[in-house]
C-alpha cells in the first residue's frame, strides 16, 4: 500500500488537533449560551420589503421589543407566551398596543417613516372605490396629501382601531404573531389612508 495513503490519517489527526488548539486558545474550550437581546435596547431593524409591507414589518418588529420591555421579559419569552394560546391578559394587550405606538414614535424620530403620499397609491390599489373618486384622489399632488396627512397620525389611528385580543386569540405558532399583526396593521393603514384621503376631495 502506498506510504502516502497510510500517512493521510496521521495528517488529518494533526490538522484536527491544530484546529482544536486554536479554538481552545481563543476561548472555545468553554461554552456559554448566547444571552437573549435586551428588548429595551434600541436596535436597527431593516426590512427587505417595500411600501406598506416594509413599513408594517419594521413597525411590528420594534413593537414586539417594546412590548417585551414594558412587561419586563425577553422578546423570546413574550413571543412564546403569546403563541402558547389561551386568553391574553390586559397587560399583554396593552403592552403590544403601546409597543406599536412606541414604534411609530421611534420611526418618526429616526426619520424612517415615509410620507403619506408614498403610501396612497398602494392603499388605493386594494380599496373598493368607484373609478371617478379613485382617479380624483390619484390626481391629488403629493404636497397636498402630505400637508393634510401625517403618516404617524394615520398609523396611530390604525393601531387604535385594531382588535388585538381577537387578533392574538388563536395563534398556532410564535411566527404567527408577527405575521398576523403585520397583515392587520397593513390593512388598517390602507383603510385609514383611504378614509382620510377621501376627506380631501
ZAKEKOL-868948 format. One record per residue (C-alpha): residue number from 1; residue in one letter; x negated, y negated, z. Coordinates in steps of 0.2 Angstrom, whole numbers, plus 5000, padded with zeros to 4 digits. Layout:
<rs>
+-----+---------+------+------+------+
: num : residuo :    u :    v :    w :
+-----+---------+------+------+------+
: NUM :       a :    X :    Y :    Z :
...
+-----+---------+------+------+------+
</rs>
This chain:
<rs>
+-----+---------+------+------+------+
: num : residuo :    u :    v :    w :
+-----+---------+------+------+------+
:   1 :       x : 5000 : 5000 : 5000 :
:   2 :       x : 4994 : 4983 : 4996 :
:   3 :       x : 4985 : 4974 : 5010 :
:   4 :       x : 4993 : 4958 : 5006 :
:   5 :       x : 5011 : 4966 : 5009 :
:   6 :       x : 5005 : 4973 : 5025 :
:   7 :       x : 5000 : 4956 : 5031 :
:   8 :       x : 5016 : 4947 : 5027 :
:   9 :       x : 5025 : 4952 : 5044 :
:  10 :       x : 5010 : 4945 : 5054 :
:  11 :       x : 5010 : 4929 : 5043 :
:  12 :       x : 5029 : 4927 : 5046 :
:  13 :       x : 5027 : 4930 : 5065 :
:  14 :       x : 5013 : 4917 : 5066 :
:  15 :       x : 5024 : 4904 : 5056 :
:  16 :       x : 5039 : 4908 : 5068 :
:  17 :       x : 5028 : 4906 : 5083 :
:  18 :       x : 5022 : 4889 : 5076 :
:  19 :       x : 5039 : 4883 : 5074 :
:  20 :       x : 5044 : 4888 : 5091 :
:  21 :       x : 5029 : 4880 : 5099 :
:  22 :       x : 5033 : 4863 : 5090 :
:  23 :       x : 5051 : 4864 : 5096 :
:  24 :       x : 5046 : 4868 : 5114 :
:  25 :       x : 5033 : 4854 : 5114 :
:  26 :       x : 5047 : 4841 : 5108 :
:  27 :       x : 5059 : 4847 : 5122 :
:  28 :       x : 5068 : 4861 : 5113 :
:  29 :       x : 5065 : 4873 : 5127 :
:  30 :       x : 5079 : 4865 : 5137 :
:  31 :       x : 5097 : 4864 : 5130 :
:  32 :       x : 5109 : 4851 : 5136 :
:  33 :       x : 5126 : 4850 : 5128 :
:  34 :       x : 5130 : 4833 : 5120 :
:  35 :       x : 5140 : 4821 : 5131 :
:  36 :       x : 5156 : 4815 : 5124 :
:  37 :       x : 5155 : 4797 : 5117 :
:  38 :       x : 5161 : 4784 : 5129 :
:  39 :       x : 5179 : 4779 : 5122 :
:  40 :       x : 5177 : 4762 : 5130 :
:  41 :       x : 5161 : 4758 : 5120 :
:  42 :       x : 5163 : 4749 : 5103 :
:  43 :       x : 5159 : 4759 : 5088 :
:  44 :       x : 5158 : 4757 : 5070 :
:  45 :       x : 5172 : 4765 : 5061 :
:  46 :       x : 5171 : 4767 : 5042 :
:  47 :       x : 5184 : 4773 : 5030 :
:  48 :       x : 5181 : 4780 : 5013 :
:  49 :       x : 5199 : 4777 : 5008 :
:  50 :       x : 5206 : 4761 : 5000 :
:  51 :       x : 5220 : 4749 : 5003 :
:  52 :       x : 5233 : 4753 : 5017 :
:  53 :       x : 5227 : 4771 : 5019 :
:  54 :       x : 5209 : 4764 : 5024 :
:  55 :       x : 5217 : 4751 : 5035 :
:  56 :       x : 5228 : 4763 : 5045 :
:  57 :       x : 5214 : 4776 : 5046 :
:  58 :       x : 5202 : 4764 : 5054 :
:  59 :       x : 5216 : 4757 : 5065 :
:  60 :       x : 5221 : 4774 : 5072 :
:  61 :       x : 5203 : 4780 : 5075 :
:  62 :       x : 5199 : 4764 : 5085 :
:  63 :       x : 5216 : 4765 : 5094 :
:  64 :       x : 5213 : 4783 : 5100 :
:  65 :       x : 5197 : 4777 : 5108 :
:  66 :       x : 5206 : 4763 : 5116 :
:  67 :       x : 5220 : 4774 : 5122 :
:  68 :       x : 5207 : 4786 : 5130 :
:  69 :       x : 5198 : 4772 : 5138 :
:  70 :       x : 5214 : 4765 : 5146 :
:  71 :       x : 5218 : 4782 : 5153 :
:  72 :       x : 5200 : 4784 : 5159 :
:  73 :       x : 5197 : 4801 : 5149 :
:  74 :       x : 5186 : 4806 : 5135 :
:  75 :       x : 5193 : 4804 : 5117 :
:  76 :       x : 5192 : 4823 : 5115 :
:  77 :       x : 5202 : 4826 : 5131 :
:  78 :       x : 5215 : 4814 : 5126 :
:  79 :       x : 5217 : 4822 : 5109 :
:  80 :       x : 5218 : 4839 : 5116 :
:  81 :       x : 5230 : 4834 : 5129 :
:  82 :       x : 5242 : 4826 : 5117 :
:  83 :       x : 5240 : 4841 : 5105 :
:  84 :       x : 5244 : 4853 : 5119 :
:  85 :       x : 5263 : 4850 : 5117 :
:  86 :       x : 5276 : 4846 : 5130 :
:  87 :       x : 5283 : 4829 : 5134 :
:  88 :       x : 5272 : 4814 : 5133 :
:  89 :       x : 5271 : 4803 : 5148 :
:  90 :       x : 5275 : 4785 : 5148 :
:  91 :       x : 5257 : 4781 : 5152 :
:  92 :       x : 5251 : 4791 : 5136 :
:  93 :       x : 5264 : 4782 : 5125 :
:  94 :       x : 5259 : 4765 : 5132 :
:  95 :       x : 5241 : 4768 : 5131 :
:  96 :       x : 5242 : 4773 : 5112 :
:  97 :       x : 5253 : 4758 : 5108 :
:  98 :       x : 5242 : 4746 : 5117 :
:  99 :       x : 5227 : 4755 : 5109 :
: 100 :       x : 5234 : 4752 : 5092 :
: 101 :       x : 5237 : 4733 : 5096 :
: 102 :       x : 5219 : 4733 : 5103 :
: 103 :       x : 5213 : 4740 : 5087 :
: 104 :       x : 5222 : 4726 : 5077 :
: 105 :       x : 5213 : 4713 : 5088 :
: 106 :       x : 5196 : 4721 : 5086 :
: 107 :       x : 5198 : 4722 : 5067 :
: 108 :       x : 5204 : 4704 : 5066 :
: 109 :       x : 5189 : 4698 : 5077 :
: 110 :       x : 5176 : 4708 : 5067 :
: 111 :       x : 5184 : 4701 : 5050 :
: 112 :       x : 5189 : 4719 : 5043 :
: 113 :       x : 5207 : 4715 : 5042 :
: 114 :       x : 5212 : 4712 : 5023 :
: 115 :       x : 5223 : 4698 : 5019 :
: 116 :       x : 5241 : 4702 : 5017 :
: 117 :       x : 5241 : 4698 : 4998 :
: 118 :       x : 5229 : 4713 : 4996 :
: 119 :       x : 5242 : 4725 : 5003 :
: 120 :       x : 5258 : 4718 : 4995 :
: 121 :       x : 5257 : 4727 : 4978 :
: 122 :       x : 5254 : 4744 : 4986 :
: 123 :       x : 5268 : 4741 : 4998 :
: 124 :       x : 5280 : 4736 : 4983 :
: 125 :       x : 5275 : 4752 : 4974 :
: 126 :       x : 5284 : 4763 : 4987 :
: 127 :       x : 5298 : 4751 : 4990 :
: 128 :       x : 5316 : 4753 : 4983 :
: 129 :       x : 5319 : 4736 : 4977 :
: 130 :       x : 5328 : 4730 : 4961 :
: 131 :       x : 5317 : 4726 : 4947 :
: 132 :       x : 5320 : 4707 : 4947 :
: 133 :       x : 5316 : 4705 : 4965 :
: 134 :       x : 5301 : 4715 : 4964 :
: 135 :       x : 5295 : 4705 : 4949 :
: 136 :       x : 5298 : 4689 : 4958 :
: 137 :       x : 5288 : 4695 : 4973 :
: 138 :       x : 5273 : 4701 : 4962 :
: 139 :       x : 5273 : 4684 : 4954 :
: 140 :       x : 5270 : 4675 : 4970 :
: 141 :       x : 5252 : 4668 : 4971 :
: 142 :       x : 5241 : 4676 : 4984 :
: 143 :       x : 5239 : 4660 : 4993 :
: 144 :       x : 5257 : 4658 : 4996 :
: 145 :       x : 5258 : 4676 : 5003 :
: 146 :       x : 5243 : 4673 : 5014 :
: 147 :       x : 5249 : 4657 : 5021 :
: 148 :       x : 5266 : 4664 : 5026 :
: 149 :       x : 5260 : 4681 : 5032 :
: 150 :       x : 5246 : 4686 : 5044 :
: 151 :       x : 5240 : 4704 : 5042 :
: 152 :       x : 5238 : 4706 : 5061 :
: 153 :       x : 5256 : 4700 : 5064 :
: 154 :       x : 5263 : 4712 : 5051 :
: 155 :       x : 5253 : 4726 : 5059 :
: 156 :       x : 5258 : 4721 : 5077 :
: 157 :       x : 5277 : 4721 : 5071 :
: 158 :       x : 5275 : 4738 : 5063 :
: 159 :       x : 5267 : 4745 : 5079 :
: 160 :       x : 5281 : 4739 : 5090 :
: 161 :       x : 5293 : 4747 : 5078 :
: 162 :       x : 5285 : 4765 : 5079 :
: 163 :       x : 5294 : 4778 : 5089 :
: 164 :       x : 5278 : 4785 : 5096 :
: 165 :       x : 5287 : 4798 : 5108 :
: 166 :       x : 5296 : 4806 : 5093 :
: 167 :       x : 5280 : 4805 : 5083 :
: 168 :       x : 5270 : 4814 : 5096 :
: 169 :       x : 5284 : 4826 : 5101 :
: 170 :       x : 5279 : 4842 : 5091 :
: 171 :       x : 5261 : 4841 : 5086 :
: 172 :       x : 5253 : 4858 : 5081 :
: 173 :       x : 5235 : 4853 : 5082 :
: 174 :       x : 5223 : 4840 : 5088 :
: 175 :       x : 5220 : 4834 : 5070 :
: 176 :       x : 5239 : 4831 : 5068 :
: 177 :       x : 5239 : 4816 : 5080 :
: 178 :       x : 5228 : 4805 : 5069 :
: 179 :       x : 5235 : 4811 : 5053 :
: 180 :       x : 5253 : 4808 : 5059 :
: 181 :       x : 5250 : 4791 : 5067 :
: 182 :       x : 5241 : 4786 : 5051 :
: 183 :       x : 5255 : 4790 : 5040 :
: 184 :       x : 5268 : 4782 : 5051 :
: 185 :       x : 5258 : 4766 : 5053 :
: 186 :       x : 5255 : 4766 : 5035 :
: 187 :       x : 5274 : 4767 : 5031 :
: 188 :       x : 5278 : 4755 : 5045 :
: 189 :       x : 5266 : 4742 : 5037 :
: 190 :       x : 5273 : 4744 : 5020 :
: 191 :       x : 5291 : 4742 : 5027 :
: 192 :       x : 5286 : 4727 : 5037 :
: 193 :       x : 5276 : 4719 : 5022 :
: 194 :       x : 5291 : 4721 : 5010 :
: 195 :       x : 5304 : 4714 : 5023 :
: 196 :       x : 5293 : 4699 : 5027 :
: 197 :       x : 5288 : 4695 : 5009 :
: 198 :       x : 5307 : 4696 : 5004 :
: 199 :       x : 5309 : 4681 : 5015 :
: 200 :       x : 5298 : 4671 : 5004 :
: 201 :       x : 5309 : 4672 : 4989 :
+-----+---------+------+------+------+
</rs>
